Amino acid sequence: METIPLSPMVRVRSPNTAPRSAHTPRSPRTANAPRSAYAPIPPVSRAGDHFPHDNPLESIEDAHVQEIYPMWKRRLYLLLERPTSSSSAFVIHVLSTSLIIISAIVTCLETIPSFHSISPRIWFGFETSVVMLFTVEYVARCLAHSANPWTFLRWFGSFFGIMDLLSILPYYLELMLHQDTSTLFRFTILRTFRLLRVFRPFRYNNTILLTIEVMYLSFRRSQHALLALAFFVVMVLLVFSTLMYFAERGTWDEVLGTFINSDGDPSQFASIPASAWFVAVTITTVGYGDLTPRSFLGRLITIPLLVFGLLLIALPTFVLGREFSLVWEMMKENQQISREEVFNAQSVDPLASPSLMRARSSSSAWRHVQDEPQPGEGSPREAHELRDQIAELKATVEMQGALLRRLVSAMEGGAQGQSQGKQRFLGDGS
């Protein structure tokens, strides 16, 4: 009987394993040892397979930190921009937030007349101390974001970068002009930007950021309904302003050069813009009371304005409230699903975590981190190698099937030859 050697089975390499380098030597035992067709694939570990953080969600948000060089800039960035990175960063964040709140309170107290008796030197000394601390912080943030010119310009032109600059700029303008700019209107507006610092701690609060994002999405989802309602409000404002003007303007007095109402007083509805103010105050249910209709016709026209004011408040509130509730529930469910996906994926395969395979949009620097494929994702080269291995495996299986069929046919032929020889032997014996 012919002996037919069987071809060894080709082992398929997992796409998550590292590709073998051309310079990696194969051990003699590994190269010459026969492989079982159904032997389990041993795991391949690499020195580079590690996670910079225990939490994969933080690894995505802080991935661009790995691009910051030298190392002291990276530490400075984490110290100022990541309060949860260390206890020192958290303490600095608390002190900075407390200083911002104290500065805002002092800015408000400075305008109270009862505090005007305090010496201006005290206010100036306090402001100098605060501005010096904020200046040091601003310079430190500039250094932390100066890894490359593009990163610095992006931070410098951001909302928080401009806000930090405007918060310290009025003080240095006073020093250059050698005068108190608090009484000058154009500089008073600039000084109010100091209060914008109170919004900076909000970027570290996920709940506040989530609420702002939900409000923005609610307005976007309701934009068509709100635009239609705004158009309707403008039409009502124009129509009823004109009606109120002709109903309440009275008669023209040549001597006084104005309209006189039925009581002999100058009319409060002397123009359509003045009537528009009354209509706007009425339909928004504010009712200042500075303008009131005197005639019966004017009061009759005011009745539908009062009814429309109730609808004007109810409809946008209902539309925005409904959209806010829907978007809020959707985002909370999305967060819950994402967390469950992360934990479930980590319990099965840490490399298959969806947070590591999904890049975020919005000003995220994750897309600038690296061009290498992330763990759990196969590169095109690995996919091509996998297809080649599958094709090779298929060809090997087909070849082994053909060899097995030849072996079976050879065994069947041998069995038939033995039976014929036995029958011939029995025939000769008889």
Buried (B, 14 or more C-beta within 10 A) or exposed (E): EEEEEEEEBBBEBEBBBBEEEEEEEEEEEEEEEEEEEEEEEEEEEEEEEEBEEEEBBBBBBBBBBEBBEEEEBBBBBBBBBBBEBEEEBBEBBEEBBEBBEEBBEBBEEBEEEEEEEEEEEEBEEBBEEBBEBBBEBBEBBBBBBBBEEEBBEBBBEEEBBEBBEBBBBBBEBBEEEEEEBBEBEEBEEBBEBBBBBEEBBEEBEEEEEBBEBBBEBBBEBBEEBBEEBEEBBEEBBEEBBBBBBEBBBBEEEEEEEEBBBEEEEEBBBBEBEBBBBBBBBBBEEEEEEEBBBBBEBBEEBBEEBEEBBEEBEEBBEEBBEEBBEBBBEEBEEEEEEBEEBBEEBBEEEBBBBBBBBEEEEEEBBBEEBEEEBBBBBBBEEBEEBBEEBEEEBEEBBEEBEEBEEEBEEBEEEEEEEEEEEEEEEEEEEE
